[in-house]
Amino acid sequence: MPTHIKIIVSVITLVVGAAFYFSESHYGETILGWVGIGLSVFMVIAMWLFREPGRRN
């Protein structure tokens, strides 16, 4: 995946994770909000850390 697409997907993932946290924190479920934050950060790290499978030259 090209770098500029990874950056866009990373930003969108982190924004959605933050929105989920604020939404859940508004309703009093802060633990679930932290789980959402952790999951979104984990997804971004995994996307940058692991390469896509493909054909090797």
GIGILIN-V42886 format. One record per residue. N is the residue number from 0. RES is the residue in one small letter. NEAR is the number of other C-alpha atoms within 12 Angstrom. D_FIRST is the distance of its C-alpha to the first C-alpha in Angstrom with 2 decimals. Layout:
# GIGILIN-V42886
<<N & RES & NEAR & D_FIRST> <N & RES & NEAR & D_FIRST>>
This chain:
# GIGILIN-V42886
<<0 & m & 15 & 0.00> <1 & p & 12 & 3.80> <2 & t & 12 & 6.49> <3 & h & 11 & 8.55> <4 & i & 13 & 6.81> <5 & k & 21 & 6.76> <6 & i & 17 & 10.27> <7 & i & 16 & 11.36> <8 & v & 22 & 10.59> <9 & s & 23 & 12.27> <10 & v & 19 & 15.16> <11 & i & 18 & 15.72> <12 & t & 25 & 15.83> <13 & l & 24 & 18.26> <14 & v & 19 & 20.33> <15 & v & 23 & 20.77> <16 & g & 27 & 21.74> <17 & a & 25 & 24.22> <18 & a & 19 & 25.62> <19 & f & 26 & 26.13> <20 & y & 26 & 27.93> <21 & f & 21 & 30.19> <22 & s & 20 & 30.92> <23 & e & 20 & 31.93> <24 & s & 19 & 33.80> <25 & h & 14 & 35.74> <26 & y & 13 & 36.99> <27 & g & 13 & 37.90> <28 & e & 16 & 35.22> <29 & t & 18 & 33.85> <30 & i & 18 & 32.99> <31 & l & 21 & 30.70> <32 & g & 24 & 29.12> <33 & w & 22 & 28.44> <34 & v & 19 & 26.88> <35 & g & 27 & 24.47> <36 & i & 27 & 23.69> <37 & g & 21 & 23.19> <38 & l & 21 & 20.93> <39 & s & 27 & 18.65> <40 & v & 24 & 18.60> <41 & f & 19 & 17.99> <42 & m & 23 & 14.95> <43 & v & 25 & 13.40> <44 & i & 20 & 14.51> <45 & a & 15 & 13.26> <46 & m & 22 & 9.65> <47 & w & 20 & 9.96> <48 & l & 11 & 12.34> <49 & f & 12 & 11.14> <50 & r & 14 & 8.56> <51 & e & 13 & 7.47> <52 & p & 7 & 10.60> <53 & g & 7 & 10.97> <54 & r & 6 & 13.65> <55 & r & 5 & 15.09> <56 & n & 3 & 16.99>>
